[in-house]
Structure formats: C-alpha cells, structure tokens
Amino acid sequence: MQLRPDALKPQLAKALRPIYTVYGDEPLLAQEAADAIRAAARAQGYGERKVFTVAGAYFDWGPVLGAAQAMSLFAERQLIEIRIPGGKPGKDGSEALQRYCAQLPEDVVTLVTLPKLDKTQMNSAWFQALDGAGVCVRVDPIERRALPQWIAQRLVQQGQRVEDGEAGQRTLAFFADRVEGNLLAAHQELQKLALLHPPGLLSFEQIEAAVLNVARYDVFKLSEAVLGGQVARVLRMLEGLEAEGEAAVLVHWSLAEDIRALKRVRDAVDAGKPLPMAMREARVWGPKERLFERIVPSLHSGDLSRLVAAAQICDGLVKGLRHPEWPLEPWAGLRRLALMLVETTATRTPRLALRG
C-alpha cells in the first residue's frame, strides 16, 4: 500500500502494519517518516531494536531472516530496521526480502529504508513483495512552487504565521527563495524562528533578519526555470550554481539540450507531425512536456536556429575559446545564453535586453 508522507501519522494512529518501506531522495522527510514509525512502534511495546545495513553484493541475509524468527530475550516485541542505501539488494537480497515478507511474525515490526527508486526497481519482485506486505512511503523533494505552502504549514505547526493576503505571500516567497533545494536547512531555519520569536504573527522584517540564504540549486531544475520564463529565479540559480562550484560545462550541456530538443520538436511540427508525437520522438518527458506544449506553438524555426548557433559559441566559451561578440567569462556567457532562451520562449513576459 502506497502512502504520502502526510498520510503516514494518521495510518500509524489506527494500527501498526507489519512492515513499512520508506524510500526517496528527500533526507528530511525520510528521517521524519522513519522517526514517526519508530515512535509508534515504541509506544506499542516494540522495545527491542535491531538494525541491519545492506552493504555490498555479498551481504549475508541469514542474520536478517533469523532475527525476524527469533524470540526476543529483552522484550516481547521488536523493531527490525533494514537499511539498503544503494537501493539494490542484489539477487540474494531479492529472494531474501521476498521470503522475509512471506513469513512476517506477529511480534515484529520491520522498517526498510531505501533511496530514490527507478521504475525498474519499483516493478521488481522484491519491492512488490514489500508493497504487498505493508505500507510504502515515498518521499520526494518539495518542488519550488509548493515550498511556500510547506513553509506556511510548518510555521503553523510551531504556532507561528505570516500576514494574510499578498504581503504574506511575498514573505513566504522570500523565505522559499532562501531555502530552495535544501529542505533540511529550511527545517533548521524554521526552528530558529521558533527560538527567536514567540508564537504569533511574524513580520517580513523578522524573517528577513533571521533566515539565512541556504538555497542549493539543481542544474536540471534550471532548465525548468528557463523554459518557465522565471527570469529572476534563473539568474539566482546561475549565481548559486557558480558559487557552489558547479561545472560550467554541465550547465551549458543542460541549456544546449533544451535548445536542441526545442529545435527538433519545432522542425518535426513544421514537417507535419502532431506535437505529442514530435515530443515523444525528441524524448521530452515529465514536467518539460507541459512546458513544451505551451511554448513550441509560438516558436519560429529561425529563432531556434539562432539559439543553436549561440549554444555552439557558448560551448567554446566554457571550454576556454573566446568570441569577440560574447563575454570573456564562461558564467557570463551562460547567463547570456539562458536569457536568450528565456526571451525566445517567453509568451507573456516582456522582452529582455541581452547585450553584454
């Protein structure tokens, strides 16, 4: 049974299931989900805890299987944790997990923790066994558009809130900009506010003074911001990626891939193919699919050809080759290329000055 993280505590309050699987790549939410399961187990008398960490292809699953069947010497009930940080239990592990799920005793609650899983892993026999035997909780990162609401909810949980209306939304947006991509640090900043200020209304000035800029940016999220026409966020992300020491070559590759994909899709549409087919052939999936659906119809092939040429020039810049009409610094060139792409794809934003 699949559950969202916010549905876990209500489920735990009803009845403990024999096995819980927490998987995903958001450390804070994974930690909170695991802690909630441990707390519920302790409250219901699962006093003994055993932890197994699966490391390497030659991990011995015998003690894991034996622990579930052995009577506890110190408590009537026990909590067994199986941590698989690599996300792949291997052939022996797959068979062991399936046997484990088939013979779960009544006096044991099991917690399995895993990183983010791909489609193949989620369709595997061992994961299906885990899902069928208990509860699976998938923890995904909080997307930027949902981050203000998440912050507001966390503030309410600690007895604090921002102003109502547009002023409060601006405050939450400022907070989100400071902590984007770093949920664990966002949690710490929220805890700081609880220590600095009493319950009640928080002003923008109080949040501005207290919340540090701890944002961490993902180069692959940059393309979504560019294609979404979010100019301020694009510039902020580029500045953050440069400060974090991200490779300029990787940032250029991400931008250039989007440009090439837009050109392939536009050319296919001009040749008479339906847009959905053109996107499938160009391997445009997920969030980008919705963005392409919005912007491709208004694009012109000539504009995209100029972007392809600009990407080729920028490729030389990040590899140390100068161009007389482009900035000398690679990151300045990347900013120019990103803004050119924003300008070309924007449908409702004013056109930008891109010289220099």
RAJO-V183034 format. One record per residue. N is the residue number from 1. RES is the residue in one letter. SS is DSSP state (2 for helix, 1 for strand, 0 for the rest). PSI is psi as a letter, one per 40 degrees, with the letter a starting at -180 (NA if undefined). D_FIRST is the distance of its C-alpha to the first C-alpha in Angstrom with 1 decimal. Layout:
N/RES/SS/PSI/D_FIRST
N/RES/SS/PSI/D_FIRST
//
This chain:
1/M/0/h/0.0
2/Q/1/h/3.8
3/L/1/i/6.6
4/R/1/i/10.3
5/P/2/d/12.6
6/D/2/e/14.5
7/A/2/e/11.8
8/L/2/d/11.3
9/K/2/d/14.6
10/P/2/d/14.3
11/Q/2/d/11.2
12/L/2/d/13.3
13/A/2/d/16.2
14/K/2/d/14.9
15/A/0/i/13.9
16/L/0/h/13.1
17/R/0/i/10.3
18/P/0/d/12.1
19/I/1/h/10.6
20/Y/1/h/9.5
21/T/1/h/9.8
22/V/1/h/11.8
23/Y/1/i/13.2
24/G/1/i/15.7
25/D/0/f/19.5
26/E/0/h/20.1
27/P/2/d/21.5
28/L/2/d/21.9
29/L/2/d/18.4
30/A/2/d/17.1
31/Q/2/d/19.7
32/E/2/d/19.0
33/A/2/d/15.3
34/A/2/d/16.4
35/D/2/d/19.3
36/A/2/d/17.4
37/I/2/d/15.3
38/R/2/d/18.8
39/A/2/d/20.5
40/A/2/d/18.3
41/A/2/d/18.7
42/R/2/d/22.4
43/A/2/d/22.8
44/Q/0/e/21.5
45/G/0/e/23.9
46/Y/0/g/22.2
47/G/0/d/25.4
48/E/1/i/25.7
49/R/1/h/24.0
50/K/1/h/24.1
51/V/1/h/23.4
52/F/1/h/23.4
53/T/1/h/23.8
54/V/0/h/23.5
55/A/0/h/26.7
56/G/0/i/28.3
57/A/0/e/28.0
58/Y/0/f/29.8
59/F/0/h/27.5
60/D/0/h/27.9
61/W/0/e/24.7
62/G/2/d/26.8
63/P/2/d/26.7
64/V/2/d/23.0
65/L/2/d/22.6
66/G/2/d/25.6
67/A/2/d/24.4
68/A/2/d/21.4
69/Q/2/e/23.9
70/A/0/h/26.8
71/M/0/h/27.7
72/S/0/h/28.1
73/L/0/e/31.7
74/F/0/e/31.3
75/A/0/i/28.4
76/E/0/d/26.8
77/R/0/i/23.3
78/Q/1/i/22.2
79/L/1/h/19.8
80/I/1/h/19.5
81/E/1/h/18.7
82/I/1/h/18.5
83/R/1/h/19.5
84/I/1/g/19.7
85/P/0/d/21.7
86/G/0/e/22.6
87/G/0/e/19.1
88/K/0/h/20.5
89/P/0/e/20.6
90/G/2/i/23.1
91/K/2/d/23.7
92/D/2/d/24.2
93/G/2/d/21.2
94/S/2/d/19.0
95/E/2/d/20.5
96/A/2/d/20.3
97/L/2/d/16.6
98/Q/2/d/16.0
99/R/2/d/18.5
100/Y/2/d/17.1
101/C/2/d/13.7
102/A/2/e/15.7
103/Q/0/f/17.9
104/L/0/h/16.3
105/P/0/i/18.9
106/E/0/d/18.7
107/D/0/e/20.6
108/V/1/h/18.6
109/V/1/h/15.7
110/T/1/h/14.9
111/L/1/h/14.3
112/V/1/h/14.1
113/T/1/h/15.5
114/L/1/i/16.1
115/P/0/a/18.0
116/K/0/h/17.2
117/L/0/i/16.1
118/D/0/i/17.7
119/K/2/d/16.6
120/T/2/d/18.0
121/Q/2/d/16.2
122/M/2/d/12.7
123/N/0/e/13.9
124/S/0/i/15.3
125/A/2/d/14.9
126/W/2/d/14.3
127/F/2/d/11.3
128/Q/2/d/9.8
129/A/2/d/10.6
130/L/2/d/9.0
131/D/2/d/5.6
132/G/2/d/6.5
133/A/2/e/8.1
134/G/0/b/6.2
135/V/1/h/4.8
136/C/1/h/5.9
137/V/1/h/8.6
138/R/1/h/10.8
139/V/1/h/14.4
140/D/0/i/16.9
141/P/0/i/20.6
142/I/0/h/21.9
143/E/0/i/24.0
144/R/2/d/27.6
145/R/2/d/27.5
146/A/2/e/24.8
147/L/2/d/26.5
148/P/2/d/29.1
149/Q/2/d/26.6
150/W/2/d/24.6
151/I/2/d/27.9
152/A/2/d/28.9
153/Q/2/d/25.9
154/R/2/d/26.5
155/L/2/d/30.1
156/V/2/d/29.4
157/Q/2/d/27.4
158/Q/0/e/30.5
159/G/0/e/32.8
160/Q/1/i/34.2
161/R/1/i/34.4
162/V/0/i/36.4
163/E/0/i/38.8
164/D/0/i/37.7
165/G/2/a/38.3
166/E/2/d/39.4
167/A/2/d/40.7
168/G/2/d/37.4
169/Q/2/d/35.6
170/R/2/d/38.2
171/T/2/d/37.6
172/L/2/d/33.9
173/A/2/d/34.6
174/F/2/d/37.1
175/F/2/d/34.6
176/A/2/d/32.0
177/D/2/d/34.7
178/R/2/d/35.5
179/V/2/e/32.0
180/E/0/h/30.4
181/G/0/e/28.4
182/N/0/g/28.6
183/L/2/d/26.0
184/L/2/d/26.9
185/A/2/d/30.5
186/A/2/d/29.6
187/H/2/d/28.1
188/Q/2/d/31.4
189/E/2/d/33.5
190/L/2/d/31.8
191/Q/2/d/32.5
192/K/2/d/36.1
193/L/2/d/36.5
194/A/2/d/35.5
195/L/2/d/38.2
196/L/2/d/40.8
197/H/0/i/40.6
198/P/0/i/40.1
199/P/0/i/37.5
200/G/1/a/38.4
201/L/1/h/39.3
202/L/0/h/39.4
203/S/0/i/41.9
204/F/2/d/41.7
205/E/2/d/44.5
206/Q/2/d/42.6
207/I/2/d/39.5
208/E/2/d/41.8
209/A/2/d/43.7
210/A/2/d/40.8
211/V/0/h/38.0
212/L/0/i/38.8
213/N/0/g/38.1
214/V/0/e/35.3
215/A/0/i/33.7
216/R/0/h/32.6
217/Y/0/i/32.6
218/D/0/h/30.8
219/V/2/d/33.2
220/F/2/d/30.7
221/K/2/d/30.0
222/L/2/d/33.8
223/S/2/d/33.8
224/E/2/d/31.5
225/A/2/d/33.9
226/V/2/d/36.9
227/L/2/d/35.7
228/G/0/e/34.7
229/G/0/f/38.3
230/Q/0/g/37.5
231/V/2/d/40.9
232/A/2/d/40.8
233/R/2/d/37.4
234/V/2/d/38.5
235/L/2/d/41.6
236/R/2/d/39.7
237/M/2/d/37.2
238/L/2/d/40.1
239/E/2/d/41.9
240/G/2/d/39.0
241/L/2/d/38.3
242/E/2/d/42.0
243/A/2/d/42.1
244/E/0/e/39.2
245/G/0/f/41.1
246/E/0/i/38.9
247/A/0/h/40.7
248/A/2/d/42.6
249/V/2/d/42.2
250/L/2/d/38.4
251/V/2/d/38.7
252/H/2/d/41.2
253/W/2/d/39.1
254/S/2/d/36.3
255/L/2/d/38.8
256/A/2/d/40.6
257/E/2/d/37.5
258/D/2/d/36.8
259/I/2/d/40.5
260/R/2/d/40.6
261/A/2/d/37.5
262/L/2/d/39.0
263/K/2/d/42.2
264/R/2/d/40.7
265/V/2/d/38.8
266/R/2/d/41.9
267/D/2/d/44.1
268/A/2/d/41.9
269/V/2/d/41.8
270/D/2/d/45.6
271/A/0/e/45.9
272/G/0/e/44.3
273/K/0/i/40.6
274/P/0/i/38.0
275/L/2/d/36.2
276/P/2/d/32.7
277/M/2/d/34.2
278/A/2/d/36.2
279/M/2/d/33.2
280/R/2/d/31.2
281/E/2/d/34.3
282/A/0/e/34.7
283/R/0/f/31.0
284/V/0/h/30.2
285/W/0/i/26.5
286/G/0/a/24.1
287/P/2/d/25.8
288/K/2/d/29.2
289/E/2/d/28.9
290/R/2/d/29.1
291/L/2/d/32.0
292/F/2/d/33.8
293/E/2/d/33.6
294/R/2/d/35.3
295/I/2/d/38.0
296/V/2/d/39.0
297/P/2/d/40.9
298/S/2/e/43.2
299/L/0/i/44.0
300/H/0/i/47.2
301/S/2/d/47.6
302/G/2/d/50.6
303/D/2/d/48.7
304/L/2/d/46.1
305/S/2/d/48.8
306/R/2/d/50.3
307/L/2/d/46.9
308/V/2/d/46.7
309/A/2/d/50.2
310/A/2/d/49.3
311/A/2/d/46.4
312/Q/2/d/48.8
313/I/2/d/51.2
314/C/2/d/48.4
315/D/2/d/47.3
316/G/2/d/50.9
317/L/2/d/50.8
318/V/2/e/47.8
319/K/0/e/49.6
320/G/0/e/52.9
321/L/0/h/54.8
322/R/0/i/56.5
323/H/0/h/57.1
324/P/0/d/60.0
325/E/0/e/58.1
326/W/0/i/54.9
327/P/0/i/54.3
328/L/0/d/55.1
329/E/0/h/52.0
330/P/2/d/48.8
331/W/2/d/46.6
332/A/2/d/49.0
333/G/2/d/48.8
334/L/2/d/45.0
335/R/2/d/45.3
336/R/2/d/47.7
337/L/2/d/45.6
338/A/2/d/42.5
339/L/2/d/44.6
340/M/2/d/46.2
341/L/2/d/42.8
342/V/2/d/41.8
343/E/2/d/45.1
344/T/2/d/44.8
345/T/2/e/41.3
346/A/0/h/41.7
347/T/0/d/42.2
348/R/0/e/42.7
349/T/0/i/43.9
350/P/0/i/47.6
351/R/0/i/48.9
352/L/0/i/49.4
353/A/0/h/52.4
354/L/0/e/51.5
355/R/0/i/54.8
356/G/0/NA/55.0
//
